[in-house]
């Protein structure tokens, strides 16, 4: 018996005197259709730190919508948005800094201090602020938190 070793992935050109069909399609490839290229968008240019500080200064007063539950103001009227004036150092001196950076670098909001700061900045009594829906309270607190963090540009 004459057994020749088979090579993996190949077949002989002749089987019983005939040319064998190849294992893979050897028809010439069609050229890939040309793709239409999309225009490259212009890169977004971030404002300089000076321009950013101007934008931050122009934000005041800030108005935050209360999406989940209206609260009462000092006159007893139901309100669905809260308007906050710009915080000052005297607010921090009076109520404490409501935002801290812990040892791991995480930003932490101190809830009691933030409630009193929100009350002072909105001129709404703290019991009415405490009546806010938790998601609305967090929306206001997170909107304010950056104003109580140090600016690394000053270091």
C-alpha positions in Angstrom: 0.0 0.0 0.0 1.4 3.3 -1.1 0.3 6.0 1.4 1.7 9.4 1.0 1.4 11.8 4.0 -1.4 14.4 3.6 -0.5 18.0 4.0 -3.1 20.0 5.9 -4.9 22.6 3.9 -3.7 21.4 0.6 -5.0 18.9 -2.0 -3.1 17.4 -4.8 -3.7 18.9 -8.2 -4.6 15.5 -9.7 -7.0 12.8 -8.4 -7.3 9.8 -10.7 -5.7 11.7 -13.6 -8.1 14.7 -13.3 -7.4 18.1 -11.9 -9.1 18.4 -8.6 -11.1 21.3 -7.5 -9.4 23.6 -5.0 -10.7 23.7 -1.4 -11.1 27.5 -1.5 -12.7 29.7 -4.0 -10.0 31.1 -6.3 -12.2 33.4 -8.3 -10.6 36.9 -8.6 -11.9 39.3 -5.9 -14.1 42.1 -6.9 -12.8 45.5 -6.0 -14.3 46.8 -2.9 -16.9 49.5 -3.6 -15.6 53.0 -2.9 -17.0 54.4 0.3 -18.2 57.9 0.5 -16.3 59.6 3.2 -18.1 61.7 5.6 -16.8 65.2 6.2 -14.6 65.4 9.3 -16.2 67.6 11.9 -14.4 70.6 13.1 -12.7 70.1 16.5 -14.4 71.7 19.4 -12.3 74.5 20.9 -12.6 74.7 24.7 -12.8 78.2 26.1 -9.8 79.5 27.9 -9.8 79.6 31.8 -10.4 83.3 31.6 -13.5 82.8 29.4 -14.7 80.0 31.6 -14.5 82.2 34.7 -16.5 84.9 32.8 -19.2 82.4 32.0 -19.4 81.2 35.6 -19.7 84.8 36.8 -22.5 85.5 34.4 -24.6 82.5 35.7 -26.0 84.2 38.8 -28.7 84.0 39.9 -29.1 80.3 39.2 -32.5 78.8 38.8 -33.1 75.1 39.3 -36.4 73.5 38.4 -38.0 71.2 41.0 -39.1 68.4 38.8 -40.4 65.9 41.4 -42.3 67.9 44.0 -43.0 71.6 44.5 -42.2 73.2 47.8 -43.6 76.2 49.7 -41.8 79.5 49.9 -41.9 81.8 52.9 -45.2 83.3 51.8 -46.8 79.8 51.7 -47.0 79.7 47.9 -46.1 76.5 46.1 -43.1 77.0 43.8 -41.7 74.6 41.2 -38.3 76.3 40.8 -35.7 77.7 43.2 -33.5 80.7 42.4 -30.2 81.0 44.2 -28.0 84.0 44.6 -24.2 83.8 44.4 -22.6 82.4 47.5 -20.1 84.5 49.5 -17.5 83.7 52.0 -19.8 85.0 54.8 -22.2 82.1 53.9 -19.4 79.6 54.5 -18.4 81.4 57.7 -22.0 81.4 59.0 -23.1 77.8 57.9 -19.8 76.0 57.2 -18.4 74.7 53.9 -20.9 72.2 52.6 -18.4 70.5 50.3 -15.3 68.6 51.3 -12.6 66.6 49.6 -11.8 63.4 51.5 -8.4 61.6 51.8 -9.1 59.6 48.7 -9.8 62.7 46.6 -13.6 62.1 46.6 -15.9 65.1 46.7 -18.3 64.8 49.6 -21.4 67.0 50.3 -22.2 67.6 53.9 -26.0 67.5 53.8 -26.9 69.6 56.8 -24.6 72.4 55.8 -25.8 72.2 52.2 -29.4 72.5 53.3 -28.6 75.7 55.3 -26.6 77.1 52.4 -29.5 76.4 50.0 -31.9 78.1 52.4 -29.6 81.2 52.7 -29.0 81.5 48.9 -32.6 81.0 48.0 -34.1 83.1 50.9 -36.4 80.2 51.8 -36.6 78.9 55.3 -34.7 75.6 56.1 -37.9 73.6 57.0 -39.2 74.3 53.5 -35.9 73.2 52.0 -36.0 70.0 54.1 -39.4 69.3 52.5 -37.9 69.0 49.1 -38.0 65.8 47.2 -34.5 64.1 47.5 -33.8 64.1 43.8 -34.7 67.9 43.6 -32.4 68.5 46.7 -29.6 66.6 45.0 -30.1 68.5 41.8 -29.6 71.8 43.7 -26.7 70.5 45.8 -24.8 69.2 42.8 -25.4 72.4 40.9 -23.8 74.3 43.8 -21.0 72.0 44.8 -18.4 73.3 42.3 -18.6 76.8 43.8 -17.4 75.5 47.2 -14.4 73.7 45.8 -10.9 75.2 45.6 -9.7 76.4 42.2 -6.4 74.6 41.3 -5.5 77.5 39.0 -4.9 79.6 42.1 -2.2 77.2 43.5 
